[in-house]
């Protein structure tokens, strides 16, 4: 039985096309997939991906949990920017623990053993994390823009910051909620697939899927990248020619020289006393002025 064409056309190039054809193939053809084990990665590749994913999950989860602990446990760390960084850390921790681990197992074995409910939740967490992270980064850029461009205006208070963070999560949930409805599973007998099925069909033939992806791209990539590009470019232009804190400008240097000239005209040094202390004498009044 020759199964090479099935591997080339169904698995290597387009996974969504694979799901579509497997679900519409006959039982005999499905057995061909199982007999060939075309969805099982070679052992060396499984070991390589396992090492990479394990390291990534440990670093991502551990690092973000440390950030969450620092912000929540230390009162002086609860600033506006750090609250948004806390949002980022929570989103990244959620995706590394609730999505990446299970998606990796699915990628490794091409089998979803976690049930239909968690198939929906896992993909929902993935989209939720993307939205929350992007919107938090956009909020940080706007906060930095306000601090640099309008330094005399009052900054956001704690209550306003928490409201913005709550709004970020609420909007993220709204954008991600379709995943709770369209993702489902298909039992093929030897394995279970977790895939999106829209009301008008699978992803490769669904108009709803195309509309959703365009809107998702617009609001989670184009709008945020445009906003952050504008704010950071304006900040860069504003700070490009500004003086560093504590740096003397040319005018300040001239004022210092003028003051030194005036002092040298009005005062002169007289003899040292026994303690080698120099005494300044006022030229106009002829009396000691200060000892240095």
Phi and psi restraints in degrees (value plus and minus 20) as a CYANA .aco file:
   2 UNK   PHI    -114.2   -74.2
   2 UNK   PSI      95.7   135.7
   3 UNK   PHI    -136.6   -96.6
   3 UNK   PSI     -15.1    24.9
   4 UNK   PHI     -80.5   -40.5
   4 UNK   PSI     -64.5   -24.5
   5 UNK   PHI     -79.3   -39.3
   5 UNK   PSI     -55.3   -15.3
   6 UNK   PHI     -83.3   -43.3
   6 UNK   PSI     -60.1   -20.1
   7 UNK   PHI     -84.9   -44.9
   7 UNK   PSI     -64.8   -24.8
   8 UNK   PHI     -87.0   -47.0
   8 UNK   PSI     -63.2   -23.2
   9 UNK   PHI    -107.6   -67.6
   9 UNK   PSI     -45.6    -5.6
  10 UNK   PHI    -120.0   -80.0
  10 UNK   PSI     -51.4   -11.4
  11 UNK   PHI    -130.3   -90.3
  11 UNK   PSI     -62.7   -22.7
  12 UNK   PHI     -89.2   -49.2
  12 UNK   PSI     -57.8   -17.8
  13 UNK   PHI    -120.4   -80.4
  13 UNK   PSI     -57.0   -17.0
  14 UNK   PHI    -166.6  -126.6
  14 UNK   PSI      88.4   128.4
  15 UNK   PHI     -89.9   -49.9
  15 UNK   PSI     -59.3   -19.3
  16 UNK   PHI     -82.9   -42.9
  16 UNK   PSI     -56.4   -16.4
  17 UNK   PHI     -86.1   -46.1
  17 UNK   PSI     -53.3   -13.3
  18 UNK   PHI     -81.2   -41.2
  18 UNK   PSI     -71.5   -31.5
  19 UNK   PHI     -78.4   -38.4
  19 UNK   PSI     -64.8   -24.8
  20 UNK   PHI     -79.1   -39.1
  20 UNK   PSI     -66.2   -26.2
  21 UNK   PHI     -94.2   -54.2
  21 UNK   PSI     -56.1   -16.1
  22 UNK   PHI     -83.8   -43.8
  22 UNK   PSI     -62.9   -22.9
  23 UNK   PHI     -88.3   -48.3
  23 UNK   PSI     -43.2    -3.2
  24 UNK   PHI    -124.3   -84.3
  24 UNK   PSI     -20.5    19.5
  25 UNK   PHI    -101.3   -61.3
  25 UNK   PSI     145.9   185.9
  26 UNK   PHI     -97.9   -57.9
  26 UNK   PSI     146.8   186.8
  27 UNK   PHI     -81.8   -41.8
  27 UNK   PSI     -53.8   -13.8
  28 UNK   PHI     -84.5   -44.5
  28 UNK   PSI     -62.1   -22.1
  29 UNK   PHI     -87.4   -47.4
  29 UNK   PSI     -56.4   -16.4
  30 UNK   PHI     -82.2   -42.2
  30 UNK   PSI     -56.9   -16.9
  31 UNK   PHI     -85.7   -45.7
  31 UNK   PSI     -49.8    -9.8
  32 UNK   PHI     -82.5   -42.5
  32 UNK   PSI     -60.9   -20.9
  33 UNK   PHI     -80.8   -40.8
  33 UNK   PSI     -64.9   -24.9
  34 UNK   PHI     -86.0   -46.0
  34 UNK   PSI     -62.6   -22.6
  35 UNK   PHI     -83.7   -43.7
  35 UNK   PSI     -55.1   -15.1
  36 UNK   PHI    -102.2   -62.2
  36 UNK   PSI     -36.5     3.5
  37 UNK   PHI      33.4    73.4
  37 UNK   PSI      20.4    60.4
  38 UNK   PHI     -92.8   -52.8
  38 UNK   PSI     -35.0     5.0
  39 UNK   PHI    -115.4   -75.4
  39 UNK   PSI     -20.0    20.0
  40 UNK   PHI    -116.0   -76.0
  40 UNK   PSI     104.3   144.3
  41 UNK   PHI     -91.4   -51.4
  41 UNK   PSI     132.4   172.4
  42 UNK   PHI     -79.5   -39.5
  42 UNK   PSI     136.7   176.7
  43 UNK   PHI     -81.1   -41.1
  43 UNK   PSI     -63.5   -23.5
  44 UNK   PHI     -82.4   -42.4
  44 UNK   PSI     -55.4   -15.4
  45 UNK   PHI     -93.1   -53.1
  45 UNK   PSI     -55.4   -15.4
  46 UNK   PHI     -82.6   -42.6
  46 UNK   PSI     -62.7   -22.7
  47 UNK   PHI     -84.5   -44.5
  47 UNK   PSI     -64.3   -24.3
  48 UNK   PHI     -81.8   -41.8
  48 UNK   PSI     -69.2   -29.2
  49 UNK   PHI     -85.2   -45.2
  49 UNK   PSI     -54.9   -14.9
  50 UNK   PHI     -83.3   -43.3
  50 UNK   PSI     -63.0   -23.0
  51 UNK   PHI     -84.9   -44.9
  51 UNK   PSI     -65.2   -25.2
  52 UNK   PHI     -85.1   -45.1
  52 UNK   PSI     -66.0   -26.0
  53 UNK   PHI     -88.8   -48.8
  53 UNK   PSI     -58.5   -18.5
  54 UNK   PHI     -82.1   -42.1
  54 UNK   PSI     -66.0   -26.0
  55 UNK   PHI     -82.0   -42.0
  55 UNK   PSI     -62.2   -22.2
  56 UNK   PHI     -83.8   -43.8
  56 UNK   PSI     -63.4   -23.4
  57 UNK   PHI     -86.2   -46.2
  57 UNK   PSI     -62.5   -22.5
  58 UNK   PHI     -84.1   -44.1
  58 UNK   PSI     -67.0   -27.0
  59 UNK   PHI     -85.1   -45.1
  59 UNK   PSI     -66.0   -26.0
  60 UNK   PHI     -84.7   -44.7
  60 UNK   PSI     -66.8   -26.8
  61 UNK   PHI     -87.9   -47.9
  61 UNK   PSI     -68.2   -28.2
  62 UNK   PHI     -82.5   -42.5
  62 UNK   PSI     -66.9   -26.9
  63 UNK   PHI     -82.8   -42.8
  63 UNK   PSI     -63.4   -23.4
  64 UNK   PHI     -91.1   -51.1
  64 UNK   PSI     -53.9   -13.9
  65 UNK   PHI     -85.3   -45.3
  65 UNK   PSI     -56.0   -16.0
  66 UNK   PHI     -84.2   -44.2
  66 UNK   PSI     -63.2   -23.2
  67 UNK   PHI     -81.7   -41.7
  67 UNK   PSI     -63.6   -23.6
  68 UNK   PHI     -81.1   -41.1
  68 UNK   PSI     -64.3   -24.3
  69 UNK   PHI     -84.0   -44.0
  69 UNK   PSI     -61.4   -21.4
  70 UNK   PHI     -82.4   -42.4
  70 UNK   PSI     -64.9   -24.9
  71 UNK   PHI     -89.3   -49.3
  71 UNK   PSI     -61.2   -21.2
  72 UNK   PHI     -99.0   -59.0
  72 UNK   PSI     -50.7   -10.7
  73 UNK   PHI    -108.3   -68.3
  73 UNK   PSI     -37.1     2.9
  74 UNK   PHI    -139.4   -99.4
  74 UNK   PSI      95.8   135.8
  75 UNK   PHI     -83.7   -43.7
  75 UNK   PSI     -57.3   -17.3
  76 UNK   PHI     -89.8   -49.8
  76 UNK   PSI     -32.4     7.6
  77 UNK   PHI    -108.3   -68.3
  77 UNK   PSI     -22.5    17.5
  78 UNK   PHI    -107.3   -67.3
  78 UNK   PSI      48.5    88.5
  79 UNK   PHI    -118.4   -78.4
  79 UNK   PSI     153.0   193.0
  80 UNK   PHI     -80.0   -40.0
  80 UNK   PSI     -70.1   -30.1
  81 UNK   PHI     -82.5   -42.5
  81 UNK   PSI     -60.1   -20.1
  82 UNK   PHI     -88.8   -48.8
  82 UNK   PSI     -49.4    -9.4
  83 UNK   PHI     -84.8   -44.8
  83 UNK   PSI     -59.6   -19.6
  84 UNK   PHI     -91.0   -51.0
  84 UNK   PSI     -55.5   -15.5
  85 UNK   PHI     -84.0   -44.0
  85 UNK   PSI     -53.9   -13.9
  86 UNK   PHI     -82.7   -42.7
  86 UNK   PSI     -60.7   -20.7
  87 UNK   PHI     -77.5   -37.5
  87 UNK   PSI     -65.8   -25.8
  88 UNK   PHI     -80.6   -40.6
  88 UNK   PSI     -64.0   -24.0
  89 UNK   PHI     -86.3   -46.3
  89 UNK   PSI     -60.4   -20.4
  90 UNK   PHI     -83.1   -43.1
  90 UNK   PSI     -64.6   -24.6
  91 UNK   PHI     -82.6   -42.6
  91 UNK   PSI     -63.8   -23.8
  92 UNK   PHI     -87.9   -47.9
  92 UNK   PSI     -56.3   -16.3
  93 UNK   PHI     -85.6   -45.6
  93 UNK   PSI     -60.0   -20.0
  94 UNK   PHI     -82.1   -42.1
  94 UNK   PSI     -65.2   -25.2
  95 UNK   PHI     -92.2   -52.2
  95 UNK   PSI     -52.4   -12.4
  96 UNK   PHI     -94.0   -54.0
  96 UNK   PSI     -49.4    -9.4
  97 UNK   PHI    -117.4   -77.4
  97 UNK   PSI     -55.4   -15.4
  98 UNK   PHI    -122.3   -82.3
  98 UNK   PSI     -30.8     9.2
  99 UNK   PHI    -145.4  -105.4
  99 UNK   PSI     -73.5   -33.5
 100 UNK   PHI     -80.9   -40.9
 100 UNK   PSI     -63.0   -23.0
 101 UNK   PHI     -80.3   -40.3
 101 UNK   PSI     -66.8   -26.8
 102 UNK   PHI     -94.6   -54.6
 102 UNK   PSI     -56.4   -16.4
 103 UNK   PHI     -86.1   -46.1
 103 UNK   PSI     -54.2   -14.2
 104 UNK   PHI     -84.9   -44.9
 104 UNK   PSI     -62.1   -22.1
 105 UNK   PHI     -82.7   -42.7
 105 UNK   PSI     -58.2   -18.2
 106 UNK   PHI     -86.8   -46.8
 106 UNK   PSI     -61.6   -21.6
 107 UNK   PHI     -85.6   -45.6
 107 UNK   PSI     -55.4   -15.4
 108 UNK   PHI     -90.7   -50.7
 108 UNK   PSI     -59.6   -19.6
 109 UNK   PHI    -135.5   -95.5
 109 UNK   PSI     -24.4    15.6
 110 UNK   PHI      33.5    73.5
 110 UNK   PSI      19.5    59.5
 111 UNK   PHI    -167.1  -127.1
 111 UNK   PSI     111.6   151.6
 112 UNK   PHI    -128.3   -88.3
 112 UNK   PSI      79.5   119.5
 113 UNK   PHI    -114.5   -74.5
 113 UNK   PSI     -10.5    29.5
 114 UNK   PHI    -118.8   -78.8
 114 UNK   PSI     -15.6    24.4
 115 UNK   PHI      69.2   109.2
 115 UNK   PSI     145.2   185.2
 116 UNK   PHI     -89.5   -49.5
 116 UNK   PSI     -58.5   -18.5
 117 UNK   PHI     -80.9   -40.9
 117 UNK   PSI     -66.4   -26.4
 118 UNK   PHI     -96.6   -56.6
 118 UNK   PSI     -40.2    -0.2
 119 UNK   PHI     -79.9   -39.9
 119 UNK   PSI     -62.7   -22.7
 120 UNK   PHI     -89.2   -49.2
 120 UNK   PSI     -66.6   -26.6
 121 UNK   PHI     -83.9   -43.9
 121 UNK   PSI     -61.8   -21.8
 122 UNK   PHI     -81.4   -41.4
 122 UNK   PSI     -65.3   -25.3
 123 UNK   PHI     -91.6   -51.6
 123 UNK   PSI     -53.2   -13.2
 124 UNK   PHI     -83.7   -43.7
 124 UNK   PSI     -62.7   -22.7
 125 UNK   PHI     -82.2   -42.2
 125 UNK   PSI     -58.5   -18.5
 126 UNK   PHI     -81.0   -41.0
 126 UNK   PSI     -70.0   -30.0
 127 UNK   PHI     -87.6   -47.6
 127 UNK   PSI     -58.2   -18.2
 128 UNK   PHI     -81.3   -41.3
 128 UNK   PSI     -62.3   -22.3
 129 UNK   PHI     -84.3   -44.3
 129 UNK   PSI     -61.6   -21.6
 130 UNK   PHI     -81.0   -41.0
 130 UNK   PSI     -68.3   -28.3
 131 UNK   PHI     -82.8   -42.8
 131 UNK   PSI     -68.3   -28.3
 132 UNK   PHI     -82.9   -42.9
 132 UNK   PSI     -60.5   -20.5
 133 UNK   PHI     -85.1   -45.1
 133 UNK   PSI     -66.4   -26.4
 134 UNK   PHI     -86.2   -46.2
 134 UNK   PSI     -64.4   -24.4
 135 UNK   PHI     -87.5   -47.5
 135 UNK   PSI     -52.6   -12.6
 136 UNK   PHI     -87.8   -47.8
 136 UNK   PSI     -61.6   -21.6
 137 UNK   PHI     -82.4   -42.4
 137 UNK   PSI     -58.7   -18.7
 138 UNK   PHI     -87.1   -47.1
 138 UNK   PSI     -58.5   -18.5
 139 UNK   PHI     -85.3   -45.3
 139 UNK   PSI     -58.8   -18.8
 140 UNK   PHI     -82.9   -42.9
 140 UNK   PSI     -62.9   -22.9
 141 UNK   PHI     -84.4   -44.4
 141 UNK   PSI     -59.4   -19.4
 142 UNK   PHI     -87.4   -47.4
 142 UNK   PSI     -60.5   -20.5
 143 UNK   PHI     -83.3   -43.3
 143 UNK   PSI     -62.0   -22.0
 144 UNK   PHI     -85.0   -45.0
 144 UNK   PSI     -58.9   -18.9
 145 UNK   PHI     -81.8   -41.8
 145 UNK   PSI     -65.2   -25.2
 146 UNK   PHI     -85.6   -45.6
 146 UNK   PSI     -57.7   -17.7
 147 UNK   PHI     -88.1   -48.1
 147 UNK   PSI     -55.7   -15.7
 148 UNK   PHI    -105.2   -65.2
 148 UNK   PSI     -63.4   -23.4
 149 UNK   PHI     -99.9   -59.9
 149 UNK   PSI     -52.6   -12.6
 150 UNK   PHI    -149.2  -109.2
 150 UNK   PSI      50.9    90.9
 151 UNK   PHI     -87.7   -47.7
 151 UNK   PSI     -42.0    -2.0
 152 UNK   PHI    -105.9   -65.9
 152 UNK   PSI     -31.9     8.1
 153 UNK   PHI    -100.1   -60.1
 153 UNK   PSI     126.1   166.1
 154 UNK   PHI     -85.1   -45.1
 154 UNK   PSI     123.4   163.4
 155 UNK   PHI     -97.2   -57.2
 155 UNK   PSI     147.8   187.8
 156 UNK   PHI     -84.1   -44.1
 156 UNK   PSI     115.2   155.2
 157 UNK   PHI    -102.1   -62.1
 157 UNK   PSI     159.3   199.3
 158 UNK   PHI     -84.1   -44.1
 158 UNK   PSI     -62.6   -22.6
 159 UNK   PHI     -85.6   -45.6
 159 UNK   PSI     -61.1   -21.1
 160 UNK   PHI     -86.1   -46.1
 160 UNK   PSI     -61.0   -21.0
 161 UNK   PHI     -81.9   -41.9
 161 UNK   PSI     -63.1   -23.1
 162 UNK   PHI     -85.6   -45.6
 162 UNK   PSI     -56.3   -16.3
 163 UNK   PHI     -84.7   -44.7
 163 UNK   PSI     -60.7   -20.7
 164 UNK   PHI     -84.0   -44.0
 164 UNK   PSI     -63.2   -23.2
 165 UNK   PHI     -83.1   -43.1
 165 UNK   PSI     -61.6   -21.6
 166 UNK   PHI     -83.4   -43.4
 166 UNK   PSI     -59.8   -19.8
 167 UNK   PHI     -84.4   -44.4
 167 UNK   PSI     -58.9   -18.9
 168 UNK   PHI     -78.7   -38.7
 168 UNK   PSI     -66.4   -26.4
 169 UNK   PHI     -88.5   -48.5
 169 UNK   PSI     -57.1   -17.1
 170 UNK   PHI     -84.9   -44.9
 170 UNK   PSI     -66.3   -26.3
 171 UNK   PHI     -84.5   -44.5
 171 UNK   PSI     -57.8   -17.8
 172 UNK   PHI     -84.0   -44.0
 172 UNK   PSI     -59.3   -19.3
 173 UNK   PHI     -84.4   -44.4
 173 UNK   PSI     -60.5   -20.5
 174 UNK   PHI     -83.1   -43.1
 174 UNK   PSI     -64.6   -24.6
 175 UNK   PHI     -86.5   -46.5
 175 UNK   PSI     -51.5   -11.5
 176 UNK   PHI    -112.0   -72.0
 176 UNK   PSI     -34.1     5.9
 177 UNK   PHI     -79.0   -39.0
 177 UNK   PSI     -51.6   -11.6
 178 UNK   PHI     -77.7   -37.7
 178 UNK   PSI     -47.7    -7.7
 179 UNK   PHI     -84.6   -44.6
 179 UNK   PSI     -47.8    -7.8
 180 UNK   PHI     -89.0   -49.0
 180 UNK   PSI     -40.7    -0.7
 181 UNK   PHI    -120.1   -80.1
 181 UNK   PSI     -51.2   -11.2
 182 UNK   PHI    -118.0   -78.0
 182 UNK   PSI     -42.6    -2.6
 183 UNK   PHI     -99.8   -59.8
 183 UNK   PSI     115.4   155.4
 184 UNK   PHI    -169.0  -129.0
 184 UNK   PSI    -196.6  -156.6
 185 UNK   PHI    -144.6  -104.6
 185 UNK   PSI     138.2   178.2
 186 UNK   PHI    -153.7  -113.7
 186 UNK   PSI     103.2   143.2
 187 UNK   PHI    -108.7   -68.7
 187 UNK   PSI      93.2   133.2
 188 UNK   PHI    -116.9   -76.9
 188 UNK   PSI     -13.9    26.1
 189 UNK   PHI      77.6   117.6
 189 UNK   PSI     -83.7   -43.7
 190 UNK   PHI    -108.5   -68.5
 190 UNK   PSI     -37.2     2.8
 191 UNK   PHI    -179.0  -139.0
 191 UNK   PSI     148.3   188.3
 192 UNK   PHI    -139.8   -99.8
 192 UNK   PSI     114.9   154.9
 193 UNK   PHI    -120.6   -80.6
 193 UNK   PSI     123.2   163.2
 194 UNK   PHI    -134.1   -94.1
 194 UNK   PSI      95.0   135.0
 195 UNK   PHI    -170.9  -130.9
 195 UNK   PSI     140.1   180.1
 196 UNK   PHI    -106.9   -66.9
 196 UNK   PSI     113.7   153.7
 197 UNK   PHI    -150.9  -110.9
 197 UNK   PSI      84.4   124.4
 198 UNK   PHI    -100.5   -60.5
 198 UNK   PSI     144.3   184.3
 199 UNK   PHI     -76.6   -36.6
 199 UNK   PSI     -49.8    -9.8
 200 UNK   PHI    -122.5   -82.5
 200 UNK   PSI      -2.9    37.1
 201 UNK   PHI     109.9   149.9
 201 UNK   PSI    -191.6  -151.6
 202 UNK   PHI     -95.7   -55.7
 202 UNK   PSI     152.6   192.6
 203 UNK   PHI     -78.4   -38.4
 203 UNK   PSI     -58.7   -18.7
 204 UNK   PHI     -94.1   -54.1
 204 UNK   PSI     -28.9    11.1
 205 UNK   PHI    -150.3  -110.3
 205 UNK   PSI     -11.4    28.6
 206 UNK   PHI    -116.0   -76.0
 206 UNK   PSI     109.2   149.2
 207 UNK   PHI     -92.4   -52.4
 207 UNK   PSI     -57.7   -17.7
 208 UNK   PHI     -79.8   -39.8
 208 UNK   PSI     -60.5   -20.5
 209 UNK   PHI     -83.6   -43.6
 209 UNK   PSI     -61.7   -21.7
 210 UNK   PHI     -85.5   -45.5
 210 UNK   PSI     -63.2   -23.2
 211 UNK   PHI     -83.1   -43.1
 211 UNK   PSI     -64.1   -24.1
 212 UNK   PHI     -82.8   -42.8
 212 UNK   PSI     -63.4   -23.4
 213 UNK   PHI     -86.2   -46.2
 213 UNK   PSI     -56.3   -16.3
 214 UNK   PHI     -85.9   -45.9
 214 UNK   PSI     -65.0   -25.0
 215 UNK   PHI     -85.2   -45.2
 215 UNK   PSI     -59.7   -19.7
 216 UNK   PHI     -83.1   -43.1
 216 UNK   PSI     -62.3   -22.3
 217 UNK   PHI     -83.1   -43.1
 217 UNK   PSI     -60.3   -20.3
 218 UNK   PHI     -85.3   -45.3
 218 UNK   PSI     -68.7   -28.7
 219 UNK   PHI    -108.4   -68.4
 219 UNK   PSI     -35.9     4.1
 220 UNK   PHI    -132.5   -92.5
 220 UNK   PSI     -20.9    19.1
 221 UNK   PHI    -154.3  -114.3
 221 UNK   PSI     -79.8   -39.8
 222 UNK   PHI     -86.5   -46.5
 222 UNK   PSI     -70.6   -30.6
 223 UNK   PHI     -84.2   -44.2
 223 UNK   PSI     -69.2   -29.2
 224 UNK   PHI     -82.1   -42.1
 224 UNK   PSI     -63.0   -23.0
 225 UNK   PHI     -86.8   -46.8
 225 UNK   PSI     -53.8   -13.8
 226 UNK   PHI     -87.0   -47.0
 226 UNK   PSI     -63.4   -23.4
 227 UNK   PHI     -83.9   -43.9
 227 UNK   PSI     -66.3   -26.3
 228 UNK   PHI     -88.9   -48.9
 228 UNK   PSI     -55.1   -15.1
 229 UNK   PHI     -83.2   -43.2
 229 UNK   PSI     -64.3   -24.3
 230 UNK   PHI     -83.7   -43.7
 230 UNK   PSI     -69.6   -29.6
 231 UNK   PHI     -84.4   -44.4
 231 UNK   PSI     -65.2   -25.2
 232 UNK   PHI     -93.8   -53.8
 232 UNK   PSI     -50.7   -10.7
 233 UNK   PHI     -85.9   -45.9
 233 UNK   PSI     -64.3   -24.3
 234 UNK   PHI     -82.6   -42.6
 234 UNK   PSI     -60.5   -20.5
 235 UNK   PHI     -83.4   -43.4
 235 UNK   PSI     -63.2   -23.2
 236 UNK   PHI     -82.3   -42.3
 236 UNK   PSI     -62.4   -22.4
 237 UNK   PHI     -84.1   -44.1
 237 UNK   PSI     -60.6   -20.6
 238 UNK   PHI     -85.4   -45.4
 238 UNK   PSI     -58.9   -18.9
 239 UNK   PHI    -110.2   -70.2
 239 UNK   PSI     -30.1     9.9
 240 UNK   PHI     -81.6   -41.6
 240 UNK   PSI     -66.7   -26.7
 241 UNK   PHI    -120.8   -80.8
 241 UNK   PSI     -13.4    26.6
 242 UNK   PHI    -100.3   -60.3
 242 UNK   PSI     137.6   177.6
 243 UNK   PHI    -106.2   -66.2
 243 UNK   PSI     128.3   168.3
 244 UNK   PHI     -89.3   -49.3
 244 UNK   PSI     136.6   176.6
 245 UNK   PHI     -82.9   -42.9
 245 UNK   PSI     107.1   147.1
 246 UNK   PHI      68.2   108.2
 246 UNK   PSI     -26.4    13.6
 247 UNK   PHI    -101.8   -61.8
 247 UNK   PSI     114.6   154.6
 248 UNK   PHI    -103.6   -63.6
 248 UNK   PSI     111.1   151.1
 249 UNK   PHI    -102.7   -62.7
 249 UNK   PSI     153.1   193.1
 250 UNK   PHI     -83.1   -43.1
 250 UNK   PSI     -58.3   -18.3
 251 UNK   PHI     -85.9   -45.9
 251 UNK   PSI     -60.6   -20.6
 252 UNK   PHI     -83.8   -43.8
 252 UNK   PSI     -58.8   -18.8
 253 UNK   PHI     -83.7   -43.7
 253 UNK   PSI     -59.9   -19.9
 254 UNK   PHI     -85.3   -45.3
 254 UNK   PSI     -60.0   -20.0
 255 UNK   PHI     -83.3   -43.3
 255 UNK   PSI     -59.9   -19.9
 256 UNK   PHI     -84.2   -44.2
 256 UNK   PSI     -62.4   -22.4
 257 UNK   PHI     -83.1   -43.1
 257 UNK   PSI     -60.8   -20.8
 258 UNK   PHI     -83.2   -43.2
 258 UNK   PSI     -61.2   -21.2
 259 UNK   PHI     -84.5   -44.5
 259 UNK   PSI     -59.4   -19.4
 260 UNK   PHI     -84.9   -44.9
 260 UNK   PSI     -57.4   -17.4
 261 UNK   PHI     -85.5   -45.5
 261 UNK   PSI     -62.7   -22.7
 262 UNK   PHI     -82.8   -42.8
 262 UNK   PSI     -63.6   -23.6
 263 UNK   PHI     -83.1   -43.1
 263 UNK   PSI     -60.3   -20.3
 264 UNK   PHI     -87.6   -47.6
 264 UNK   PSI     -47.6    -7.6
 265 UNK   PHI     -96.7   -56.7
 265 UNK   PSI     -52.4   -12.4
 266 UNK   PHI    -113.4   -73.4
 266 UNK   PSI     -41.1    -1.1
 267 UNK   PHI    -151.2  -111.2
 267 UNK   PSI     132.3   172.3
 268 UNK   PHI    -161.3  -121.3
 268 UNK   PSI     140.8   180.8
 269 UNK   PHI    -104.8   -64.8
 269 UNK   PSI     120.4   160.4
 270 UNK   PHI    -132.5   -92.5
 270 UNK   PSI    -191.8  -151.8
 271 UNK   PHI     -84.8   -44.8
 271 UNK   PSI     133.3   173.3
 272 UNK   PHI     -96.3   -56.3
 272 UNK   PSI     123.4   163.4
 273 UNK   PHI    -107.2   -67.2
 273 UNK   PSI    -190.0  -150.0
 274 UNK   PHI     -85.2   -45.2
 274 UNK   PSI     -46.8    -6.8
 275 UNK   PHI    -109.4   -69.4
 275 UNK   PSI      -9.1    30.9
 276 UNK   PHI      37.9    77.9
 276 UNK   PSI      21.9    61.9
 277 UNK   PHI    -124.5   -84.5
 277 UNK   PSI     105.8   145.8
 278 UNK   PHI    -104.0   -64.0
 278 UNK   PSI     116.4   156.4
 279 UNK   PHI    -131.8   -91.8
 279 UNK   PSI     108.2   148.2
 280 UNK   PHI    -106.0   -66.0
 280 UNK   PSI     115.3   155.3
 281 UNK   PHI    -137.1   -97.1
 281 UNK   PSI     110.2   150.2
 282 UNK   PHI     -89.2   -49.2
 282 UNK   PSI     101.0   141.0
 283 UNK   PHI     -85.6   -45.6
 283 UNK   PSI     -55.2   -15.2
 284 UNK   PHI     -94.2   -54.2
 284 UNK   PSI     -61.0   -21.0
 285 UNK   PHI    -118.2   -78.2
 285 UNK   PSI     -37.5     2.5
 286 UNK   PHI      51.3    91.3
 286 UNK   PSI      -0.1    39.9
 287 UNK   PHI    -138.9   -98.9
 287 UNK   PSI     133.5   173.5
 288 UNK   PHI     -78.2   -38.2
 288 UNK   PSI     119.3   159.3
 289 UNK   PHI    -125.5   -85.5
 289 UNK   PSI     -72.3   -32.3
 290 UNK   PHI    -176.5  -136.5
 290 UNK   PSI     130.1   170.1
 291 UNK   PHI    -123.9   -83.9
 291 UNK   PSI     115.2   155.2
